[in-house]
Amino acid sequence: ELGSPAGRSFYREAAEVERMIDQARRAVADLLGVDQPNRIVFTANGTDSLNLAIHGILRSGDHAITSVVEHNSVLRPLRFLEEHHGVKVTRVGCDGRGVVDPDAIARAIGRRTKMIVLVHASNVTGALQPVAEVGKIAREHGVLFLVDAAQSLGHRPVDAKQLGADLLAAPGHKGLLGPLGTGILYVGP
């Protein structure tokens, strides 16, 4: 309803837009259990959030770990970086229920590992991944941990700190029932 750009001016309509965005950031921060709303970035959608995190961090020579049960919004940018920018990617398998073994992720960590990317809940099977365990492993090794919460945020409790997520991405239109064309990226301290 308001077409003014946020943060670009001080007239009444622009101030109202800024207030609304600040209120939305605070609500998302509360939902994620984080105390810094300024760490919430609104993006075009969940895929955009994942791409921003993946492409924004990984560089040539880096190593990333993910699973074979990830959504294409994770697998495709990692494949692109692998094929065109010299990023090494390890894809960890899963058991018959579609669950990844955290120990397999720990074994895949090497000296150049910069990021672990793991879906919280599968969009195909609904399997919940042991993200808190993987988050602990990532923290112990000084590796950034990106959680894809596209299928879980809004449907089940998602606490970024408890999960050990350095980054957490989700769309606004699924469990949050927000407008189409919004995404959320939490960028932790």
C-alpha positions in Angstrom: 0.0 0.0 0.0 3.0 2.3 0.5 5.4 2.7 -2.4 8.1 4.7 -0.6 11.6 3.2 -0.4 12.7 2.2 3.1 15.7 4.0 4.5 15.9 6.6 1.7 14.1 9.6 3.1 12.4 11.1 6.2 9.0 12.0 4.9 5.9 10.4 6.6 5.3 7.6 4.1 9.0 6.6 4.0 9.1 6.6 7.8 6.1 4.4 7.9 7.6 1.9 5.5 10.8 1.9 7.6 8.7 1.2 10.7 6.9 -1.7 9.0 10.1 -3.3 7.8 11.7 -2.9 11.3 8.6 -4.5 12.8 8.8 -7.4 10.3 12.5 -7.9 11.1 11.7 -8.0 14.8 8.9 -10.6 14.3 11.2 -12.8 12.2 14.1 -12.5 14.8 11.7 -13.5 17.6 10.5 -16.4 15.5 14.1 -17.6 15.0 15.1 -17.0 18.6 17.7 -14.3 17.7 18.2 -11.0 19.5 19.5 -9.0 16.7 16.8 -8.0 14.2 19.3 -6.2 12.0 20.7 -9.7 11.1 17.5 -10.4 9.2 17.8 -9.8 5.5 14.7 -9.8 3.2 15.3 -11.2 -0.2 13.2 -12.0 -3.3 12.5 -15.6 -2.1 14.0 -18.6 -0.4 16.1 -19.6 -3.4 17.5 -16.1 -3.5 18.4 -16.3 0.2 20.3 -19.6 -0.3 22.1 -18.2 -3.4 23.0 -15.0 -1.6 24.6 -17.1 1.2 26.3 -19.7 -1.0 27.6 -17.3 -3.7 28.4 -14.7 -1.1 30.8 -16.9 0.9 32.3 -19.6 -1.2 35.4 -18.8 -3.3 37.7 -20.7 -5.6 39.6 -23.3 -3.6 37.0 -23.5 -0.8 35.3 -26.8 0.2 31.6 -27.1 1.0 29.7 -30.1 2.4 26.1 -30.8 1.7 23.9 -33.9 1.4 22.4 -35.8 -1.5 18.9 -35.0 -0.2 19.1 -31.2 -0.7 16.7 -29.2 -2.7 17.8 -28.0 -6.2 18.1 -24.4 -4.8 21.2 -25.7 -2.9 22.4 -28.3 -5.3 22.4 -26.1 -8.4 24.5 -23.2 -7.0 26.9 -25.6 -5.5 27.3 -27.5 -8.8 27.8 -24.1 -10.6 30.5 -23.1 -8.2 32.1 -26.5 -8.5 32.1 -26.5 -12.3 33.0 -22.8 -12.9 34.8 -21.5 -9.9 36.9 -24.3 -8.4 34.9 -24.9 -5.3 35.1 -28.6 -4.1 31.8 -30.0 -2.9 31.3 -33.2 -0.9 27.8 -34.7 -1.0 27.1 -36.9 2.0 24.7 -39.8 1.6 21.7 -40.6 3.8 20.1 -43.7 5.3 16.9 -45.5 4.1 14.8 -42.9 5.9 16.6 -40.0 4.1 18.5 -38.9 7.2 22.1 -37.8 7.1 24.6 -39.2 9.6 26.3 -36.2 11.4 29.5 -38.3 11.8 29.7 -38.6 8.0 29.6 -34.8 7.8 32.3 -34.6 10.5 34.5 -37.1 8.5 34.1 -35.0 5.4 35.5 -31.8 7.0 38.9 -30.9 5.7 41.3 -28.0 6.1 39.6 -26.0 3.3 36.0 -26.6 4.4 34.3 -23.3 4.6 30.6 -24.2 4.7 28.2 -26.9 5.5 24.7 -26.6 3.9 21.9 -28.8 5.2 18.2 -28.8 4.8 16.2 -28.9 8.0 13.2 -30.9 6.6 13.1 -32.6 3.2 10.6 -31.3 0.7 10.3 -34.8 -0.7 10.2 -37.1 2.3 9.6 -34.8 5.2 12.6 -36.3 7.0 14.1 -34.1 9.7 17.8 -33.8 9.5 19.9 -33.7 12.7 20.8 -30.0 12.2 21.6 -29.2 15.8 24.2 -32.0 15.9 25.6 -30.8 12.6 25.6 -27.3 13.9 27.7 -28.4 16.9 30.1 -30.2 14.6 30.4 -27.1 12.4 31.1 -24.8 15.4 33.8 -27.2 16.7 35.6 -27.1 13.4 35.1 -23.3 12.7 33.0 -24.0 9.6 30.0 -21.9 8.7 26.7 -23.7 8.8 23.8 -22.7 6.5 20.4 -24.2 7.3 17.7 -24.4 4.6 14.5 -24.0 6.6 12.2 -23.7 3.7 10.0 -26.6 4.7 10.2 -26.2 8.5 10.0 -22.5 9.4 6.5 -21.7 10.4 5.5 -25.4 10.8 7.8 -26.4 13.7 10.0 -24.5 16.1 13.2 -23.2 14.5 15.7 -21.6 16.8 18.8 -20.5 14.9 21.0 -20.5 18.0 19.9 -23.9 19.2 20.5 -25.3 15.7 24.0 -23.7 15.6 23.1 -21.9 12.3 25.4 -19.2 11.2 23.0 -18.6 8.3 19.4 -19.7 7.9 17.4 -19.3 4.7 13.6 -19.7 4.2 10.9 -18.4 1.9 8.1 -16.2 3.3 5.3 -17.8 1.4 5.3 -21.4 2.8 4.9 -21.9 6.6 4.9 -18.1 7.3 2.1 -17.5 4.8 3.6 -14.2 3.8 3.4 -12.6 0.4 4.8 -14.4 -2.6 8.2 -13.0 -3.5 9.7 -12.7 -0.1 12.6 -14.6 1.4 14.4 -14.5 4.7 18.1 -14.9 5.3 19.4 -14.8 8.9 23.1 -13.9 9.0 24.4 -14.7 12.5 27.1 -13.0 14.4 
